[in-house]
Amino acid sequence: MSRRLVTAVAGVVTAPVERVWPLLRRQLPATEGGEHFLAHQGGWWYRGEWTVTAWPRSPTSREAPRA
């Protein structure tokens, strides 16, 4: 069975990773995890993945990252 990406969303949160990561961990039901990575498998058809990384540009930059 091949896997196909249905949708991808990316954005910039103007806050340090150290503040965002604990909040995200509390809000998402993770079945897998690592350093700044969470995944949730919801049955055979759904998988959500979240990654938090530092944005290398200035906090006022509005250019969105490319997914």
N, CA, C, O and CB atoms as a CASP TS submission, in Angstrom:
PFRMAT TS
TARGET T0000
AUTHOR 0000-0000-0000
METHOD Language model
MODEL 1
PARENT N/A
ATOM      1  N   MET     1       0.838  -1.175   0.000  1.00  0.00           N
ATOM      2  CA  MET     1       0.000   0.000   0.000  1.00  0.00           C
ATOM      3  C   MET     1       0.886   1.243   0.000  1.00  0.00           C
ATOM      4  O   MET     1       1.760   1.385   0.856  1.00  0.00           O
ATOM      5  CB  MET     1      -0.955  -0.004   1.214  1.00  0.00           C
ATOM      6  N   SER     2       0.666   2.127  -0.943  1.00  0.00           N
ATOM      7  CA  SER     2       1.460   3.350  -0.980  1.00  0.00           C
ATOM      8  C   SER     2       0.850   4.399  -0.059  1.00  0.00           C
ATOM      9  O   SER     2      -0.354   4.403   0.197  1.00  0.00           O
ATOM     10  CB  SER     2       1.562   3.890  -2.420  1.00  0.00           C
ATOM     11  N   ARG     3       1.692   5.267   0.421  1.00  0.00           N
ATOM     12  CA  ARG     3       1.232   6.341   1.299  1.00  0.00           C
ATOM     13  C   ARG     3       1.224   7.633   0.504  1.00  0.00           C
ATOM     14  O   ARG     3       2.122   7.897  -0.296  1.00  0.00           O
ATOM     15  CB  ARG     3       2.134   6.469   2.570  1.00  0.00           C
ATOM     16  N   ARG     4       0.205   8.422   0.738  1.00  0.00           N
ATOM     17  CA  ARG     4       0.080   9.680   0.027  1.00  0.00           C
ATOM     18  C   ARG     4      -0.205  10.792   1.025  1.00  0.00           C
ATOM     19  O   ARG     4      -1.093  10.665   1.867  1.00  0.00           O
ATOM     20  CB  ARG     4      -1.029   9.602  -1.044  1.00  0.00           C
ATOM     21  N   LEU     5       0.545  11.877   0.930  1.00  0.00           N
ATOM     22  CA  LEU     5       0.329  13.027   1.782  1.00  0.00           C
ATOM     23  C   LEU     5      -0.948  13.720   1.337  1.00  0.00           C
ATOM     24  O   LEU     5      -1.070  14.121   0.179  1.00  0.00           O
ATOM     25  CB  LEU     5       1.538  13.996   1.737  1.00  0.00           C
ATOM     26  N   VAL     6      -1.893  13.862   2.244  1.00  0.00           N
ATOM     27  CA  VAL     6      -3.170  14.485   1.918  1.00  0.00           C
ATOM     28  C   VAL     6      -3.066  16.000   2.002  1.00  0.00           C
ATOM     29  O   VAL     6      -3.536  16.710   1.114  1.00  0.00           O
ATOM     30  CB  VAL     6      -4.271  13.976   2.854  1.00  0.00           C
ATOM     31  N   THR     7      -2.455  16.489   3.060  1.00  0.00           N
ATOM     32  CA  THR     7      -2.293  17.932   3.217  1.00  0.00           C
ATOM     33  C   THR     7      -1.102  18.226   4.121  1.00  0.00           C
ATOM     34  O   THR     7      -0.720  17.397   4.947  1.00  0.00           O
ATOM     35  CB  THR     7      -3.576  18.569   3.791  1.00  0.00           C
ATOM     36  N   ALA     8      -0.526  19.393   3.961  1.00  0.00           N
ATOM     37  CA  ALA     8       0.564  19.840   4.817  1.00  0.00           C
ATOM     38  C   ALA     8       0.319  21.301   5.177  1.00  0.00           C
ATOM     39  O   ALA     8      -0.137  22.085   4.345  1.00  0.00           O
ATOM     40  CB  ALA     8       1.950  19.655   4.118  1.00  0.00           C
ATOM     41  N   VAL     9       0.620  21.653   6.399  1.00  0.00           N
ATOM     42  CA  VAL     9       0.451  23.025   6.868  1.00  0.00           C
ATOM     43  C   VAL     9       1.735  23.432   7.570  1.00  0.00           C
ATOM     44  O   VAL     9       2.287  22.662   8.356  1.00  0.00           O
ATOM     45  CB  VAL     9      -0.789  23.164   7.822  1.00  0.00           C
ATOM     46  N   ALA    10       2.208  24.626   7.293  1.00  0.00           N
ATOM     47  CA  ALA    10       3.409  25.137   7.952  1.00  0.00           C
ATOM     48  C   ALA    10       3.146  26.575   8.370  1.00  0.00           C
ATOM     49  O   ALA    10       2.340  27.270   7.751  1.00  0.00           O
ATOM     50  CB  ALA    10       4.662  25.042   7.016  1.00  0.00           C
ATOM     51  N   GLY    11       3.813  27.012   9.398  1.00  0.00           N
ATOM     52  CA  GLY    11       3.651  28.381   9.850  1.00  0.00           C
ATOM     53  C   GLY    11       4.762  28.777  10.785  1.00  0.00           C
ATOM     54  O   GLY    11       5.582  27.952  11.186  1.00  0.00           O
ATOM     55  N   VAL    12       4.783  30.044  11.126  1.00  0.00           N
ATOM     56  CA  VAL    12       5.791  30.582  12.028  1.00  0.00           C
ATOM     57  C   VAL    12       5.088  31.099  13.279  1.00  0.00           C
ATOM     58  O   VAL    12       4.153  31.896  13.194  1.00  0.00           O
ATOM     59  CB  VAL    12       6.624  31.712  11.340  1.00  0.00           C
ATOM     60  N   VAL    13       5.545  30.638  14.435  1.00  0.00           N
ATOM     61  CA  VAL    13       5.068  31.129  15.721  1.00  0.00           C
ATOM     62  C   VAL    13       6.196  31.972  16.290  1.00  0.00           C
ATOM     63  O   VAL    13       7.315  31.488  16.457  1.00  0.00           O
ATOM     64  CB  VAL    13       4.657  29.948  16.700  1.00  0.00           C
ATOM     65  N   THR    14       5.909  33.207  16.582  1.00  0.00           N
ATOM     66  CA  THR    14       6.967  34.106  17.061  1.00  0.00           C
ATOM     67  C   THR    14       7.153  33.959  18.574  1.00  0.00           C
ATOM     68  O   THR    14       6.865  34.867  19.353  1.00  0.00           O
ATOM     69  CB  THR    14       6.634  35.576  16.704  1.00  0.00           C
ATOM     70  N   ALA    15       7.641  32.791  18.948  1.00  0.00           N
ATOM     71  CA  ALA    15       7.956  32.489  20.341  1.00  0.00           C
ATOM     72  C   ALA    15       9.084  31.467  20.342  1.00  0.00           C
ATOM     73  O   ALA    15       9.222  30.703  19.387  1.00  0.00           O
ATOM     74  CB  ALA    15       6.694  31.953  21.121  1.00  0.00           C
ATOM     75  N   PRO    16       9.884  31.439  21.384  1.00  0.00           N
ATOM     76  CA  PRO    16      10.989  30.477  21.453  1.00  0.00           C
ATOM     77  C   PRO    16      10.476  29.036  21.524  1.00  0.00           C
ATOM     78  O   PRO    16       9.414  28.767  22.087  1.00  0.00           O
ATOM     79  CB  PRO    16      11.877  30.776  22.669  1.00  0.00           C
ATOM     80  N   VAL    17      11.239  28.133  20.952  1.00  0.00           N
ATOM     81  CA  VAL    17      10.901  26.705  20.982  1.00  0.00           C
ATOM     82  C   VAL    17      10.682  26.240  22.417  1.00  0.00           C
ATOM     83  O   VAL    17       9.788  25.434  22.677  1.00  0.00           O
ATOM     84  CB  VAL    17      12.014  25.867  20.315  1.00  0.00           C
ATOM     85  N   GLU    18      11.480  26.734  23.339  1.00  0.00           N
ATOM     86  CA  GLU    18      11.392  26.326  24.741  1.00  0.00           C
ATOM     87  C   GLU    18      10.036  26.659  25.356  1.00  0.00           C
ATOM     88  O   GLU    18       9.617  26.002  26.309  1.00  0.00           O
ATOM     89  CB  GLU    18      12.495  26.989  25.544  1.00  0.00           C
ATOM     90  N   ARG    19       9.347  27.664  24.831  1.00  0.00           N
ATOM     91  CA  ARG    19       8.012  28.013  25.334  1.00  0.00           C
ATOM     92  C   ARG    19       6.922  27.256  24.580  1.00  0.00           C
ATOM     93  O   ARG    19       5.924  26.848  25.175  1.00  0.00           O
ATOM     94  CB  ARG    19       7.774  29.525  25.216  1.00  0.00           C
ATOM     95  N   VAL    20       7.107  27.069  23.291  1.00  0.00           N
ATOM     96  CA  VAL    20       6.077  26.436  22.457  1.00  0.00           C
ATOM     97  C   VAL    20       6.009  24.932  22.683  1.00  0.00           C
ATOM     98  O   VAL    20       4.916  24.372  22.767  1.00  0.00           O
ATOM     99  CB  VAL    20       6.343  26.721  20.983  1.00  0.00           C
ATOM    100  N   TRP    21       7.145  24.277  22.782  1.00  0.00           N
ATOM    101  CA  TRP    21       7.189  22.815  22.864  1.00  0.00           C
ATOM    102  C   TRP    21       6.382  22.246  24.035  1.00  0.00           C
ATOM    103  O   TRP    21       5.585  21.334  23.815  1.00  0.00           O
ATOM    104  CB  TRP    21       8.621  22.361  22.979  1.00  0.00           C
ATOM    105  N   PRO    22       6.550  22.738  25.269  1.00  0.00           N
ATOM    106  CA  PRO    22       5.754  22.180  26.372  1.00  0.00           C
ATOM    107  C   PRO    22       4.252  22.377  26.177  1.00  0.00           C
ATOM    108  O   PRO    22       3.462  21.509  26.547  1.00  0.00           O
ATOM    109  CB  PRO    22       6.178  22.813  27.684  1.00  0.00           C
ATOM    110  N   LEU    23       3.858  23.494  25.607  1.00  0.00           N
ATOM    111  CA  LEU    23       2.433  23.738  25.360  1.00  0.00           C
ATOM    112  C   LEU    23       1.878  22.760  24.329  1.00  0.00           C
ATOM    113  O   LEU    23       0.775  22.238  24.487  1.00  0.00           O
ATOM    114  CB  LEU    23       2.210  25.181  24.888  1.00  0.00           C
ATOM    115  N   LEU    24       2.639  22.521  23.289  1.00  0.00           N
ATOM    116  CA  LEU    24       2.213  21.578  22.255  1.00  0.00           C
ATOM    117  C   LEU    24       2.113  20.164  22.814  1.00  0.00           C
ATOM    118  O   LEU    24       1.162  19.442  22.515  1.00  0.00           O
ATOM    119  CB  LEU    24       3.183  21.608  21.070  1.00  0.00           C
ATOM    120  N   ARG    25       3.084  19.771  23.616  1.00  0.00           N
ATOM    121  CA  ARG    25       3.075  18.427  24.221  1.00  0.00           C
ATOM    122  C   ARG    25       1.821  18.198  25.069  1.00  0.00           C
ATOM    123  O   ARG    25       1.259  17.103  25.077  1.00  0.00           O
ATOM    124  CB  ARG    25       4.331  18.225  25.087  1.00  0.00           C
ATOM    125  N   ARG    26       1.394  19.228  25.772  1.00  0.00           N
ATOM    126  CA  ARG    26       0.204  19.093  26.620  1.00  0.00           C
ATOM    127  C   ARG    26      -1.086  19.013  25.808  1.00  0.00           C
ATOM    128  O   ARG    26      -2.065  18.425  26.267  1.00  0.00           O
ATOM    129  CB  ARG    26       0.123  20.259  27.589  1.00  0.00           C
ATOM    130  N   GLN    27      -1.103  19.595  24.610  1.00  0.00           N
ATOM    131  CA  GLN    27      -2.329  19.677  23.817  1.00  0.00           C
ATOM    132  C   GLN    27      -2.541  18.507  22.863  1.00  0.00           C
ATOM    133  O   GLN    27      -3.677  18.244  22.469  1.00  0.00           O
ATOM    134  CB  GLN    27      -2.325  20.939  23.035  1.00  0.00           C
ATOM    135  N   LEU    28      -1.491  17.805  22.485  1.00  0.00           N
ATOM    136  CA  LEU    28      -1.607  16.772  21.456  1.00  0.00           C
ATOM    137  C   LEU    28      -1.451  15.371  22.034  1.00  0.00           C
ATOM    138  O   LEU    28      -0.540  15.117  22.821  1.00  0.00           O
ATOM    139  CB  LEU    28      -0.571  16.997  20.371  1.00  0.00           C
ATOM    140  N   PRO    29      -2.342  14.462  21.640  1.00  0.00           N
ATOM    141  CA  PRO    29      -2.212  13.065  22.075  1.00  0.00           C
ATOM    142  C   PRO    29      -1.156  12.362  21.219  1.00  0.00           C
ATOM    143  O   PRO    29      -1.421  12.029  20.064  1.00  0.00           O
ATOM    144  CB  PRO    29      -3.585  12.319  21.978  1.00  0.00           C
ATOM    145  N   ALA    30       0.007  12.141  21.761  1.00  0.00           N
ATOM    146  CA  ALA    30       1.093  11.561  20.975  1.00  0.00           C
ATOM    147  C   ALA    30       1.202  10.058  21.197  1.00  0.00           C
ATOM    148  O   ALA    30       1.139   9.580  22.330  1.00  0.00           O
ATOM    149  CB  ALA    30       2.415  12.235  21.322  1.00  0.00           C
ATOM    150  N   THR    31       1.367   9.321  20.107  1.00  0.00           N
ATOM    151  CA  THR    31       1.655   7.896  20.206  1.00  0.00           C
ATOM    152  C   THR    31       3.135   7.633  19.957  1.00  0.00           C
ATOM    153  O   THR    31       3.652   6.567  20.291  1.00  0.00           O
ATOM    154  CB  THR    31       0.794   7.101  19.213  1.00  0.00           C
ATOM    155  N   GLU    32       3.811   8.614  19.368  1.00  0.00           N
ATOM    156  CA  GLU    32       5.261   8.558  19.150  1.00  0.00           C
ATOM    157  C   GLU    32       5.818   9.936  19.470  1.00  0.00           C
ATOM    158  O   GLU    32       5.102  10.934  19.396  1.00  0.00           O
ATOM    159  CB  GLU    32       5.619   8.123  17.671  1.00  0.00           C
ATOM    160  N   GLY    33       7.080   9.989  19.822  1.00  0.00           N
ATOM    161  CA  GLY    33       7.668  11.289  20.102  1.00  0.00           C
ATOM    162  C   GLY    33       9.170  11.238  20.128  1.00  0.00           C
ATOM    163  O   GLY    33       9.780  10.176  20.247  1.00  0.00           O
ATOM    164  N   GLY    34       9.743  12.391  20.015  1.00  0.00           N
ATOM    165  CA  GLY    34      11.187  12.538  20.063  1.00  0.00           C
ATOM    166  C   GLY    34      11.482  13.973  20.447  1.00  0.00           C
ATOM    167  O   GLY    34      10.605  14.688  20.933  1.00  0.00           O
ATOM    168  N   GLU    35      12.698  14.386  20.232  1.00  0.00           N
ATOM    169  CA  GLU    35      13.060  15.759  20.558  1.00  0.00           C
ATOM    170  C   GLU    35      12.370  16.706  19.585  1.00  0.00           C
ATOM    171  O   GLU    35      12.750  16.800  18.418  1.00  0.00           O
ATOM    172  CB  GLU    35      14.596  15.953  20.519  1.00  0.00           C
ATOM    173  N   HIS    36      11.362  17.399  20.075  1.00  0.00           N
ATOM    174  CA  HIS    36      10.590  18.371  19.301  1.00  0.00           C
ATOM    175  C   HIS    36       9.835  17.747  18.132  1.00  0.00           C
ATOM    176  O   HIS    36       9.610  18.404  17.116  1.00  0.00           O
ATOM    177  CB  HIS    36      11.505  19.446  18.785  1.00  0.00           C
ATOM    178  N   PHE    37       9.441  16.478  18.272  1.00  0.00           N
ATOM    179  CA  PHE    37       8.642  15.783  17.258  1.00  0.00           C
ATOM    180  C   PHE    37       7.556  14.964  17.944  1.00  0.00           C
ATOM    181  O   PHE    37       7.831  14.244  18.904  1.00  0.00           O
ATOM    182  CB  PHE    37       9.537  14.871  16.370  1.00  0.00           C
ATOM    183  N   LEU    38       6.325  15.072  17.454  1.00  0.00           N
ATOM    184  CA  LEU    38       5.206  14.266  17.947  1.00  0.00           C
ATOM    185  C   LEU    38       4.478  13.638  16.772  1.00  0.00           C
ATOM    186  O   LEU    38       4.384  14.236  15.700  1.00  0.00           O
ATOM    187  CB  LEU    38       4.231  15.123  18.793  1.00  0.00           C
ATOM    188  N   ALA    39       3.973  12.453  16.972  1.00  0.00           N
ATOM    189  CA  ALA    39       3.143  11.808  15.954  1.00  0.00           C
ATOM    190  C   ALA    39       1.977  11.130  16.654  1.00  0.00           C
ATOM    191  O   ALA    39       2.103  10.632  17.773  1.00  0.00           O
ATOM    192  CB  ALA    39       3.969  10.777  15.107  1.00  0.00           C
ATOM    193  N   HIS    40       0.844  11.122  15.973  1.00  0.00           N
ATOM    194  CA  HIS    40      -0.349  10.451  16.497  1.00  0.00           C
ATOM    195  C   HIS    40      -0.940   9.598  15.385  1.00  0.00           C
ATOM    196  O   HIS    40      -1.258  10.099  14.307  1.00  0.00           O
ATOM    197  CB  HIS    40      -1.401  11.485  17.033  1.00  0.00           C
ATOM    198  N   GLN    41      -1.084   8.321  15.653  1.00  0.00           N
ATOM    199  CA  GLN    41      -1.685   7.403  14.702  1.00  0.00           C
ATOM    200  C   GLN    41      -3.122   7.180  15.147  1.00  0.00           C
ATOM    201  O   GLN    41      -3.360   6.651  16.232  1.00  0.00           O
ATOM    202  CB  GLN    41      -0.887   6.050  14.611  1.00  0.00           C
ATOM    203  N   GLY    42      -4.080   7.577  14.319  1.00  0.00           N
ATOM    204  CA  GLY    42      -5.489   7.467  14.677  1.00  0.00           C
ATOM    205  C   GLY    42      -6.192   6.428  13.822  1.00  0.00           C
ATOM    206  O   GLY    42      -7.007   6.773  12.967  1.00  0.00           O
ATOM    207  N   GLY    43      -5.888   5.187  14.043  1.00  0.00           N
ATOM    208  CA  GLY    43      -6.477   4.147  13.205  1.00  0.00           C
ATOM    209  C   GLY    43      -5.625   3.913  11.975  1.00  0.00           C
ATOM    210  O   GLY    43      -4.496   4.397  11.896  1.00  0.00           O
ATOM    211  N   TRP    44      -6.145   3.191  11.037  1.00  0.00           N
ATOM    212  CA  TRP    44      -5.353   2.828   9.855  1.00  0.00           C
ATOM    213  C   TRP    44      -5.230   3.943   8.842  1.00  0.00           C
ATOM    214  O   TRP    44      -4.352   3.880   7.981  1.00  0.00           O
ATOM    215  CB  TRP    44      -5.952   1.636   9.192  1.00  0.00           C
ATOM    216  N   TRP    45      -6.072   4.960   8.905  1.00  0.00           N
ATOM    217  CA  TRP    45      -6.112   5.965   7.838  1.00  0.00           C
ATOM    218  C   TRP    45      -5.573   7.329   8.231  1.00  0.00           C
ATOM    219  O   TRP    45      -5.355   8.164   7.353  1.00  0.00           O
ATOM    220  CB  TRP    45      -7.505   6.123   7.367  1.00  0.00           C
ATOM    221  N   TYR    46      -5.354   7.586   9.485  1.00  0.00           N
ATOM    222  CA  TYR    46      -4.958   8.928   9.902  1.00  0.00           C
ATOM    223  C   TYR    46      -3.626   8.910  10.632  1.00  0.00           C
ATOM    224  O   TYR    46      -3.394   8.068  11.499  1.00  0.00           O
ATOM    225  CB  TYR    46      -6.028   9.546  10.791  1.00  0.00           C
ATOM    226  N   ARG    47      -2.760   9.837  10.276  1.00  0.00           N
ATOM    227  CA  ARG    47      -1.515  10.046  11.020  1.00  0.00           C
ATOM    228  C   ARG    47      -1.224  11.537  11.011  1.00  0.00           C
ATOM    229  O   ARG    47      -1.154  12.158   9.950  1.00  0.00           O
ATOM    230  CB  ARG    47      -0.317   9.225  10.402  1.00  0.00           C
ATOM    231  N   GLY    48      -1.059  12.099  12.179  1.00  0.00           N
ATOM    232  CA  GLY    48      -0.679  13.498  12.302  1.00  0.00           C
ATOM    233  C   GLY    48       0.732  13.589  12.842  1.00  0.00           C
ATOM    234  O   GLY    48       1.105  12.844  13.748  1.00  0.00           O
ATOM    235  N   GLU    49       1.519  14.499  12.290  1.00  0.00           N
ATOM    236  CA  GLU    49       2.897  14.703  12.754  1.00  0.00           C
ATOM    237  C   GLU    49       3.123  16.188  12.975  1.00  0.00           C
ATOM    238  O   GLU    49       2.699  17.017  12.170  1.00  0.00           O
ATOM    239  CB  GLU    49       3.932  14.132  11.733  1.00  0.00           C
ATOM    240  N   TRP    50       3.794  16.517  14.070  1.00  0.00           N
ATOM    241  CA  TRP    50       4.103  17.892  14.413  1.00  0.00           C
ATOM    242  C   TRP    50       5.585  17.987  14.752  1.00  0.00           C
ATOM    243  O   TRP    50       6.129  17.137  15.457  1.00  0.00           O
ATOM    244  CB  TRP    50       3.225  18.386  15.595  1.00  0.00           C
ATOM    245  N   THR    51       6.227  19.028  14.244  1.00  0.00           N
ATOM    246  CA  THR    51       7.635  19.283  14.530  1.00  0.00           C
ATOM    247  C   THR    51       7.799  20.752  14.902  1.00  0.00           C
ATOM    248  O   THR    51       7.215  21.631  14.268  1.00  0.00           O
ATOM    249  CB  THR    51       8.535  18.911  13.310  1.00  0.00           C
ATOM    250  N   VAL    52       8.590  21.009  15.925  1.00  0.00           N
ATOM    251  CA  VAL    52       8.867  22.379  16.347  1.00  0.00           C
ATOM    252  C   VAL    52      10.365  22.613  16.179  1.00  0.00           C
ATOM    253  O   VAL    52      11.184  21.898  16.755  1.00  0.00           O
ATOM    254  CB  VAL    52       8.406  22.636  17.836  1.00  0.00           C
ATOM    255  N   THR    53      10.710  23.615  15.388  1.00  0.00           N
ATOM    256  CA  THR    53      12.118  23.986  15.193  1.00  0.00           C
ATOM    257  C   THR    53      12.237  25.504  15.281  1.00  0.00           C
ATOM    258  O   THR    53      11.266  26.229  15.064  1.00  0.00           O
ATOM    259  CB  THR    53      12.663  23.460  13.815  1.00  0.00           C
ATOM    260  N   ALA    54      13.420  25.965  15.596  1.00  0.00           N
ATOM    261  CA  ALA    54      13.653  27.409  15.663  1.00  0.00           C
ATOM    262  C   ALA    54      13.603  27.989  14.252  1.00  0.00           C
ATOM    263  O   ALA    54      14.132  27.397  13.311  1.00  0.00           O
ATOM    264  CB  ALA    54      15.022  27.726  16.342  1.00  0.00           C
ATOM    265  N   TRP    55      12.975  29.126  14.116  1.00  0.00           N
ATOM    266  CA  TRP    55      12.901  29.827  12.833  1.00  0.00           C
ATOM    267  C   TRP    55      14.184  30.622  12.679  1.00  0.00           C
ATOM    268  O   TRP    55      14.486  31.471  13.517  1.00  0.00           O
ATOM    269  CB  TRP    55      11.634  30.762  12.744  1.00  0.00           C
ATOM    270  N   PRO    56      14.953  30.360  11.613  1.00  0.00           N
ATOM    271  CA  PRO    56      16.291  30.959  11.498  1.00  0.00           C
ATOM    272  C   PRO    56      16.298  32.444  11.133  1.00  0.00           C
ATOM    273  O   PRO    56      17.364  33.057  11.072  1.00  0.00           O
ATOM    274  CB  PRO    56      17.075  30.213  10.474  1.00  0.00           C
ATOM    275  N   ARG    57      15.142  33.020  10.895  1.00  0.00           N
ATOM    276  CA  ARG    57      15.095  34.428  10.511  1.00  0.00           C
ATOM    277  C   ARG    57      14.641  35.284  11.679  1.00  0.00           C
ATOM    278  O   ARG    57      14.365  34.775  12.765  1.00  0.00           O
ATOM    279  CB  ARG    57      14.163  34.631   9.314  1.00  0.00           C
ATOM    280  N   SER    58      14.569  36.560  11.453  1.00  0.00           N
ATOM    281  CA  SER    58      14.170  37.457  12.537  1.00  0.00           C
ATOM    282  C   SER    58      12.717  37.192  12.937  1.00  0.00           C
ATOM    283  O   SER    58      11.922  36.764  12.100  1.00  0.00           O
ATOM    284  CB  SER    58      14.353  38.934  12.115  1.00  0.00           C
ATOM    285  N   PRO    59      12.360  37.435  14.187  1.00  0.00           N
ATOM    286  CA  PRO    59      10.992  37.189  14.651  1.00  0.00           C
ATOM    287  C   PRO    59       9.946  38.017  13.921  1.00  0.00           C
ATOM    288  O   PRO    59       8.765  37.668  13.944  1.00  0.00           O
ATOM    289  CB  PRO    59      10.900  37.466  16.119  1.00  0.00           C
ATOM    290  N   THR    60      10.350  39.108  13.271  1.00  0.00           N
ATOM    291  CA  THR    60       9.376  39.942  12.566  1.00  0.00           C
ATOM    292  C   THR    60       9.217  39.544  11.109  1.00  0.00           C
ATOM    293  O   THR    60       8.383  40.115  10.405  1.00  0.00           O
ATOM    294  CB  THR    60       9.782  41.392  12.651  1.00  0.00           C
ATOM    295  N   SER    61       9.995  38.581  10.642  1.00  0.00           N
ATOM    296  CA  SER    61       9.879  38.127   9.260  1.00  0.00           C
ATOM    297  C   SER    61       8.532  37.459   9.047  1.00  0.00           C
ATOM    298  O   SER    61       8.125  36.637   9.869  1.00  0.00           O
ATOM    299  CB  SER    61      11.022  37.159   8.902  1.00  0.00           C
ATOM    300  N   ARG    62       7.837  37.779   7.986  1.00  0.00           N
ATOM    301  CA  ARG    62       6.514  37.200   7.704  1.00  0.00           C
ATOM    302  C   ARG    62       6.571  36.153   6.600  1.00  0.00           C
ATOM    303  O   ARG    62       5.543  35.587   6.229  1.00  0.00           O
ATOM    304  CB  ARG    62       5.532  38.298   7.316  1.00  0.00           C
ATOM    305  N   GLU    63       7.744  35.896   6.082  1.00  0.00           N
ATOM    306  CA  GLU    63       7.859  34.873   5.043  1.00  0.00           C
ATOM    307  C   GLU    63       7.663  33.491   5.675  1.00  0.00           C
ATOM    308  O   GLU    63       8.389  33.114   6.595  1.00  0.00           O
ATOM    309  CB  GLU    63       9.243  34.963   4.321  1.00  0.00           C
ATOM    310  N   ALA    64       6.682  32.747   5.178  1.00  0.00           N
ATOM    311  CA  ALA    64       6.376  31.437   5.731  1.00  0.00           C
ATOM    312  C   ALA    64       7.382  30.408   5.240  1.00  0.00           C
ATOM    313  O   ALA    64       7.895  30.527   4.127  1.00  0.00           O
ATOM    314  CB  ALA    64       4.951  31.014   5.359  1.00  0.00           C
ATOM    315  N   PRO    65       7.670  29.396   6.058  1.00  0.00           N
ATOM    316  CA  PRO    65       8.562  28.324   5.618  1.00  0.00           C
ATOM    317  C   PRO    65       7.909  27.519   4.512  1.00  0.00           C
ATOM    318  O   PRO    65       6.683  27.452   4.421  1.00  0.00           O
ATOM    319  CB  PRO    65       8.937  27.409   6.793  1.00  0.00           C
ATOM    320  N   ARG    66       8.715  26.919   3.687  1.00  0.00           N
ATOM    321  CA  ARG    66       8.193  26.082   2.604  1.00  0.00           C
ATOM    322  C   ARG    66       8.068  24.647   3.112  1.00  0.00           C
ATOM    323  O   ARG    66       9.007  24.085   3.678  1.00  0.00           O
ATOM    324  CB  ARG    66       9.118  26.149   1.338  1.00  0.00           C
ATOM    325  N   ALA    67       6.899  24.077   2.898  1.00  0.00           N
ATOM    326  CA  ALA    67       6.647  22.701   3.354  1.00  0.00           C
ATOM    327  C   ALA    67       7.186  21.708   2.356  1.00  0.00           C
ATOM    328  O   ALA    67       7.070  20.500   2.563  1.00  0.00           O
ATOM    329  CB  ALA    67       5.150  22.461   3.575  1.00  0.00           C
TER
END
